[in-house]
């Protein structure tokens, strides 16, 4: 299990926001508050999909959204 996954899973289960947007927001939040720093590796798509109980495409879309918004 990855260090951010339990928090992310809780957020996904309780939010009305689409999971792909929420994951992108959680990545941005992690960058802005210092939980994620340059060169940190995010979990592989398939691993995160399994841990968050989402399908691979949703997580891939979330990572793409995060790349487009986090600078």
C-alpha positions as CSV (number, residue, x, y, z in Angstrom):
1,X,0.0,0.0,0.0
2,X,1.3,3.4,-0.9
3,X,1.4,6.2,1.8
4,X,-1.3,8.4,0.2
5,X,-3.7,5.6,-0.8
6,X,-5.7,5.3,2.5
7,X,-6.4,9.0,2.5
8,X,-7.3,9.0,-1.2
9,X,-9.6,6.0,-0.8
10,X,-11.5,7.7,2.0
11,X,-11.8,10.9,-0.1
12,X,-13.1,8.9,-3.2
13,X,-15.6,7.0,-1.1
14,X,-17.1,10.2,0.4
15,X,-17.0,12.7,-2.5
16,X,-19.6,13.3,-5.1
17,X,-16.9,14.6,-7.5
18,X,-15.8,12.3,-10.3
19,X,-12.9,10.1,-9.2
20,X,-10.5,11.2,-12.0
21,X,-10.9,14.9,-11.1
22,X,-10.6,14.1,-7.4
23,X,-7.4,12.2,-7.8
24,X,-5.9,15.0,-9.9
25,X,-7.0,17.4,-7.1
26,X,-5.4,15.2,-4.4
27,X,-2.2,15.1,-6.4
28,X,-2.2,18.9,-6.7
29,X,-3.0,19.2,-3.0
30,X,-0.1,16.9,-2.2
31,X,2.3,19.0,-4.3
32,X,1.1,22.3,-2.8
33,X,1.3,21.1,0.9
34,X,4.6,19.3,0.5
35,X,3.5,15.7,0.8
36,X,4.7,15.2,-2.8
37,X,7.9,16.7,-4.0
38,X,9.9,16.7,-7.2
39,X,11.0,13.3,-8.2
40,X,8.4,11.5,-6.0
41,X,6.9,8.6,-7.8
42,X,3.2,8.1,-7.9
43,X,2.0,4.5,-7.7
44,X,1.7,2.6,-11.1
45,X,-1.7,3.0,-12.7
46,X,-2.7,-0.6,-12.2
47,X,-1.6,-0.7,-8.6
48,X,-3.5,2.5,-7.7
49,X,-6.6,1.3,-9.6
50,X,-6.6,-1.9,-7.5
51,X,-6.0,0.0,-4.2
52,X,-8.7,2.6,-4.9
53,X,-11.1,0.1,-6.3
54,X,-11.3,2.0,-9.6
55,X,-10.8,0.9,-13.1
56,X,-7.5,1.4,-14.9
57,X,-8.9,4.0,-17.4
58,X,-10.2,6.2,-14.5
59,X,-6.7,6.3,-12.9
60,X,-5.0,6.9,-16.3
61,X,-7.4,9.8,-16.9
62,X,-6.7,11.2,-13.5
63,X,-3.0,11.1,-14.0
64,X,-3.4,12.8,-17.4
65,X,-5.6,15.5,-15.8
66,X,-3.0,16.0,-13.0
67,X,-0.2,16.4,-15.6
68,X,-2.3,19.1,-17.4
69,X,-3.0,21.0,-14.2
70,X,-0.1,20.6,-11.8
71,X,2.9,22.7,-12.8
